Amino acid sequence: MSESVSIDAAVAFMHPEDVAKLFVPSSRREAVTLVPEYSRDEDGVDTVKVLMATPQMIVFEASRPKGAVDRMHVHPDHESIGYQKKGRVRMTIGQETRIVEEGDSYRHPLGVAHQHEVLEDSVRIEIKYYPEGNAVESWNALVGRLGEAKQD
């Protein structure tokens, strides 16, 4: 039995053919560089590949170079769970600051301020959960449509 996912819109930084699929050949997809809205004037640049999208979740792999820093920011519409696949990052979530290393996991609760400072070239897998839905629309608004034209 297969479950269908109703996503009619493009997903920024995801290959168009992969939208609404149960299985996605992410191993054959290239990442695209973005500068999130909260880092437009700073060094926080991600190279992102969206792995899966549903009406309530976006799952992506992102890399950042050593020295990248984003400003303290809040996401009022979603929370994130991340897995540090490679590298080290000084991460502040709320009032806590920790060094997140390869193999560690973390969570940015909904509405809690957080910041990343990359200490070594870094790769993470992150799941953004939008409890009210509208994940695709919210994701596209957050990262912009920059990646769509480059993903053919």
VEXDREN-2710 file (C-alpha; in Angstrom, 1 decimal):
% VEXDREN-2710
k/r/px/py/pz
1/MET/0.0/0.0/0.0
2/SER/1.4/3.4/-0.9
3/GLU/0.6/6.7/0.7
4/SER/0.2/9.7/-1.5
5/VAL/1.4/13.1/-0.5
6/SER/-0.4/16.1/-1.8
7/ILE/2.2/18.7/-2.8
8/ASP/1.4/20.6/-5.9
9/ALA/4.0/23.4/-5.5
10/ALA/7.7/23.4/-6.3
11/VAL/10.0/22.9/-3.4
12/ALA/13.0/25.2/-3.3
13/PHE/16.3/23.2/-3.4
14/MET/14.6/19.9/-4.3
15/HIS/14.7/18.3/-7.8
16/PRO/11.2/18.9/-9.3
17/GLU/10.8/15.2/-10.3
18/ASP/11.2/14.2/-6.6
19/VAL/8.2/16.2/-5.2
20/ALA/5.4/14.0/-3.7
21/LYS/7.4/10.7/-4.2
22/LEU/7.6/8.0/-1.6
23/PHE/11.2/7.2/-2.6
24/VAL/13.7/9.9/-3.7
25/PRO/17.0/9.2/-5.4
26/SER/18.8/11.8/-3.3
27/SER/22.2/10.1/-3.9
28/ARG/21.9/11.3/-7.5
29/ARG/21.0/14.9/-6.7
30/GLU/23.3/17.8/-6.3
31/ALA/23.2/20.4/-3.5
32/VAL/22.6/24.1/-4.2
33/THR/24.0/27.1/-2.3
34/LEU/21.6/29.3/-0.5
35/VAL/21.8/32.2/2.0
36/PRO/18.8/31.9/4.3
37/GLU/16.8/35.1/4.9
38/TYR/18.2/35.3/8.5
39/SER/21.8/35.4/7.1
40/ARG/21.5/37.7/4.1
41/ASP/24.2/40.1/5.4
42/GLU/26.3/37.5/7.2
43/ASP/28.6/34.5/6.5
44/GLY/26.0/31.9/7.2
45/VAL/25.8/30.2/3.8
46/ASP/24.4/26.7/3.4
47/THR/24.7/24.3/0.5
48/VAL/21.4/22.4/0.6
49/LYS/19.8/19.4/-0.9
50/VAL/16.1/18.8/0.1
51/LEU/15.8/15.0/0.6
52/MET/12.0/14.8/1.2
53/ALA/9.1/17.1/1.6
54/THR/5.6/16.6/3.0
55/PRO/2.8/19.0/3.9
56/GLN/4.3/19.1/7.5
57/MET/8.0/18.4/7.1
58/ILE/11.1/19.3/5.1
59/VAL/14.1/17.0/5.4
60/PHE/17.4/18.3/4.0
61/GLU/21.1/17.8/4.0
62/ALA/23.2/21.0/4.4
63/SER/26.8/21.8/4.5
64/ARG/28.6/24.9/5.8
65/PRO/32.2/25.9/5.5
66/LYS/34.4/26.6/8.6
67/GLY/33.9/30.1/9.8
68/ALA/30.3/30.5/8.7
69/VAL/28.2/32.2/11.4
70/ASP/24.5/33.0/11.3
71/ARG/22.9/35.6/13.6
72/MET/20.7/34.6/16.5
73/HIS/17.3/33.9/15.0
74/VAL/13.9/32.4/15.7
75/HIS/11.5/30.3/13.6
76/PRO/7.9/31.0/14.8
77/ASP/6.3/28.3/12.6
78/HIS/8.5/25.2/13.0
79/GLU/10.9/23.3/15.1
80/SER/14.0/21.5/13.9
81/ILE/15.8/18.3/14.8
82/GLY/19.3/17.9/13.4
83/TYR/22.0/15.2/13.1
84/GLN/25.6/16.4/12.8
85/LYS/27.0/14.1/10.1
86/LYS/30.4/15.8/9.8
87/GLY/32.4/18.6/11.5
88/ARG/32.0/20.7/14.6
89/VAL/29.6/23.6/15.3
90/ARG/29.3/25.9/18.3
91/MET/25.6/26.0/18.7
92/THR/23.5/28.2/21.0
93/ILE/19.9/27.2/21.5
94/GLY/18.0/29.4/24.0
95/GLN/20.4/30.0/26.9
96/GLU/22.6/26.9/26.3
97/THR/25.7/26.8/24.2
98/ARG/27.4/23.6/23.2
99/ILE/29.9/22.2/20.8
100/VAL/28.0/19.8/18.5
101/GLU/30.2/17.1/17.0
102/GLU/29.9/14.4/14.4
103/GLY/27.3/11.9/15.5
104/ASP/25.5/14.4/17.9
105/SER/21.8/15.4/17.5
106/TYR/20.1/18.6/18.6
107/ARG/16.7/20.3/18.5
108/HIS/15.6/23.9/17.9
109/PRO/12.2/24.1/19.6
110/LEU/9.5/26.2/17.9
111/GLY/10.0/29.9/18.7
112/VAL/13.4/29.4/20.6
113/ALA/16.3/31.6/19.5
114/HIS/19.3/29.8/18.1
115/GLN/22.6/30.3/16.3
116/HIS/25.4/28.3/14.6
117/GLU/29.1/29.0/14.4
118/VAL/30.9/26.5/12.2
119/LEU/34.3/25.4/13.8
120/GLU/35.1/22.8/11.1
121/ASP/33.6/22.2/7.7
122/SER/30.2/20.8/8.5
123/VAL/27.4/18.6/7.1
124/ARG/24.1/18.0/8.9
125/ILE/20.8/16.3/8.2
126/GLU/17.9/18.4/9.5
127/ILE/14.1/17.9/9.7
128/LYS/11.9/20.9/10.0
129/TYR/8.5/20.1/11.4
130/TYR/5.6/22.6/10.8
131/PRO/2.8/21.6/13.2
132/GLU/0.2/23.8/11.4
133/GLY/1.2/22.4/7.9
134/ASN/2.2/24.6/5.0
135/ALA/5.7/23.2/5.2
136/VAL/6.5/23.8/1.5
137/GLU/5.1/27.3/1.4
138/SER/6.9/28.2/4.7
139/TRP/10.2/26.6/3.5
140/ASN/10.1/28.4/0.2
141/ALA/9.5/31.7/2.0
142/LEU/12.4/31.1/4.4
143/VAL/15.0/30.1/1.8
144/GLY/13.6/31.8/-1.3
145/ARG/13.2/30.3/-4.8
146/LEU/16.9/30.7/-5.6
147/GLY/17.6/27.1/-6.1
148/GLU/14.7/26.2/-8.5
149/ALA/16.2/27.4/-11.7
150/LYS/19.5/25.7/-11.0
151/GLN/18.1/22.2/-10.5
152/ASP/17.5/20.9/-14.0
END
